[in-house]
Amino acid sequence: MANRRRGEVPLDLGGRRYTLCLTLGALADLEDSLRAGDLAGLAERLVAGRPRTGDLIALLGAALRGGGHDLTDGDVRHLPLAGSMEALVTALGEVLEAAFGPEDPENPPRPRGDERGT
């Protein structure tokens, strides 16, 4: 079962349940595979709103491996979608939000500044 507090997101594909999670290792692998240069470049590329299919495969592969599944990007290419594209895109959006968004949407982190609150 996926633990949302740890950034895990469930995804059902082809009748099987997977857990997606972007760990630091998964993000490093994703930076390399997408040649993003750095974490900011990776985030910019993934949230630009026009991902390539290869980007989705790399992101899904990294998130699956981060979630504990031993799948290569080649394996990911063969996963059945069968009407699951919307669920896939939603789950990938959620895993990106967990990795790059505020920890708690109701209490986003405050800007760093003077400790006295000024």
C-alpha positions as CSV (number, residue, x, y, z in Angstrom):
1,M,0.0,0.0,0.0
2,A,1.3,3.4,-0.9
3,N,2.2,5.8,1.9
4,R,1.3,9.3,0.8
5,R,3.3,10.9,3.7
6,R,6.4,9.4,2.2
7,G,5.6,10.7,-1.3
8,E,4.3,7.3,-2.6
9,V,1.5,7.2,-5.1
10,P,-0.5,4.1,-6.2
11,L,-1.0,3.2,-9.8
12,D,-2.9,0.4,-11.4
13,L,-1.7,-0.8,-14.8
14,G,-2.7,-3.9,-16.6
15,G,-4.5,-5.3,-13.6
16,R,-1.4,-4.9,-11.3
17,R,-0.9,-2.3,-8.5
18,Y,2.4,-0.4,-8.5
19,T,3.8,2.1,-6.1
20,L,5.5,5.2,-7.5
21,C,8.0,7.3,-5.5
22,L,10.6,9.8,-6.5
23,T,13.6,9.2,-4.3
24,L,16.9,11.1,-4.5
25,G,18.4,8.2,-6.5
26,A,15.4,8.1,-8.8
27,L,15.7,11.9,-9.4
28,A,19.4,11.6,-10.1
29,D,18.7,8.8,-12.6
30,L,16.0,10.9,-14.2
31,E,18.3,13.9,-14.5
32,D,20.8,11.7,-16.3
33,S,18.4,9.9,-18.6
34,L,16.7,13.2,-19.6
35,R,20.0,15.1,-19.8
36,A,18.3,17.8,-17.7
37,G,21.6,19.1,-16.3
38,D,20.3,19.8,-12.7
39,L,17.3,19.4,-10.5
40,A,15.9,22.8,-11.5
41,G,16.2,21.9,-15.2
42,L,14.5,18.6,-14.5
43,A,11.6,20.2,-12.7
44,E,11.3,22.9,-15.5
45,R,11.2,20.2,-18.2
46,L,8.7,18.0,-16.5
47,V,6.2,20.7,-15.5
48,A,6.4,22.5,-18.9
49,G,3.1,20.9,-19.8
50,R,4.2,19.2,-23.1
51,P,6.0,16.0,-22.1
52,R,7.3,13.6,-24.8
53,T,6.4,10.0,-24.5
54,G,10.1,9.2,-23.8
55,D,9.9,11.7,-20.9
56,L,6.9,9.8,-19.5
57,I,8.7,6.4,-19.8
58,A,11.8,7.8,-18.1
59,L,9.7,9.4,-15.3
60,L,7.5,6.3,-14.8
61,G,10.6,4.1,-14.8
62,A,12.3,6.2,-12.2
63,A,9.2,6.5,-10.0
64,L,8.6,2.7,-10.2
65,R,12.2,2.0,-9.2
66,G,11.9,4.6,-6.4
67,G,8.7,2.7,-5.3
68,G,10.6,-0.5,-5.0
69,H,9.9,-2.2,-8.4
70,D,12.8,-3.7,-10.3
71,L,11.9,-2.6,-13.8
72,T,14.1,-1.1,-16.5
73,D,12.9,1.6,-18.9
74,G,12.7,-1.2,-21.4
75,D,10.3,-3.1,-19.2
76,V,8.3,0.1,-18.7
77,R,7.9,0.5,-22.5
78,H,6.0,-2.8,-22.5
79,L,3.6,-2.1,-19.6
80,P,0.0,-2.2,-20.9
81,L,-1.9,1.1,-20.8
82,A,-5.4,-0.3,-21.9
83,G,-7.4,2.9,-21.1
84,S,-5.0,3.9,-18.2
85,M,-3.4,6.9,-19.8
86,E,-5.4,9.4,-17.7
87,A,-4.6,7.4,-14.5
88,L,-1.0,7.3,-15.5
89,V,-0.7,11.0,-16.2
90,T,-2.6,11.8,-12.9
91,A,-0.3,9.5,-10.9
92,L,2.8,11.0,-12.5
93,G,1.5,14.5,-11.7
94,E,0.9,13.4,-8.1
95,V,4.4,11.9,-7.7
96,L,5.9,15.1,-9.1
97,E,3.9,17.2,-6.7
98,A,5.0,15.0,-3.8
99,A,8.7,15.6,-4.9
100,F,8.6,19.2,-5.9
101,G,5.5,20.7,-4.2
102,P,5.1,22.0,-0.7
103,E,5.2,19.3,2.0
104,D,1.7,20.2,3.3
105,P,-0.5,22.1,0.8
106,E,-2.5,23.6,3.7
107,N,0.7,24.9,5.4
108,P,3.3,25.7,2.7
109,P,6.8,26.4,3.9
110,R,7.5,30.0,4.9
111,P,10.2,31.9,3.0
112,R,13.5,31.8,4.8
113,G,14.5,35.1,6.4
114,D,15.3,36.6,9.6
115,E,14.6,34.3,12.6
116,R,12.9,37.1,14.4
117,G,10.1,37.1,11.8
118,T,11.1,40.4,10.1
